[in-house]
Amino acid sequence: MRANDIIGRYIWLVDLLYQEEGLTLRQIQEAWGKEYSDRTFHRDVDDIAGLFGIHIIYDRSSGKWLIDLKDDYLASERKKELMSIISMNNAVREYGEDVLENRILYEEVPRTKPEWIRMAVKAMSQGKKLSIKYNTKYNDADCAWRDVAPYCIKMYKRRWYMLAKEDKGVSPKTFCLDDRMLAMKETDRVFKQPEDFDANAFFKDAFGITTGRPVTIRVKTFDNETQYWRSAPLHPSQKEIETHDGYSVFQLSVPTHTVNGHRVWEFYQELFSRIDQIEVLEPEYLRNDMADYASKILARYDTKRQDEVANPE
């Protein structure tokens, strides 16, 4: 059998179990419609785990095979994203690429170089430092080389980030693997990651890729925005603490400022993008920031006031 056919069967099996939420081996074999021996199935299960990191397990209570999503939060989300891609590709193959041409649109992927992701993963696995040229401010094309010890990589809004510690750094920093990373090369310098470092714990309270001291935020949402917050929580800590006709109140615990005192712009921008559908209740400084932002918008669109300033009597 050709390699493409085998990979196609892997994709089909993952998609089938993901859609059906578990099937018996007999049901799987009937769905395949062709010869599919027990031995081949078990080999496929092992190969899928090795290739995709997706584990198909047997549930003795139901007698069904299903996809194991009982992982830590990040691993589970990674598997769901991969399975959604597999499901989409399988559906297109099944129902015809010619019929669906220009009818399935993908979000443009930011310019991340795959070789940098691979190099970072390799360096992490071997405990080797990387030498990078990183454009911190988007305008420093002549930035110097720096050696960093890569701790982990993390995706946020379809961009990959590398958490790494510089030789002279006190704590690790995040580096985006997009156009800001001007160059990267392997080194022979080894490093030992701290035994107590836990990537999940490091980013547990973060919003996006920015860490800091988490604070309790309370936000009132109106009308359809409430449904959006329920279906797509802004943060794992989010919970709905009040429900009323026309509005709800949500509470979440996220950092609003970095350890250096700068605003966590990812969080601010998320709130700004919903400014007409929400009201920040607490903390007071965040509420004031939102009010100040709203007043600046109003001033910018106040054409009468602009005319008075431009043409004083």
Buried (B, 14 or more C-beta within 10 A) or exposed (E): EEEEEBEBBBBBBBBBBBEBEBBEBEBBBEBBEEEBEEEBBEEBBEBBBEEBEBBBBEEEEEEBBBBEBEEEEBEEBBBEEBBEEBBEEBEBBEEEEEEEEEEEEEEEEEEBBEEBBEBBBEBBEEEBBBBBBBBEEEEEEEBEEBBBBBBBBBBBEEBBBBBBBBEEEEEBBBBBBBEBBBEBEEEEEEBEBEEEEEBEEBBBBBBBBBBBEBBEBBBBBBEEBBEBBBEEBBBEBBEBEEEEEEBBBBBBBBBBBBEEEEBBEBBBEBBBEBBEBBBBBBBEEBBEBBEEEEEEEEEEEEEEEEEEEEEEE
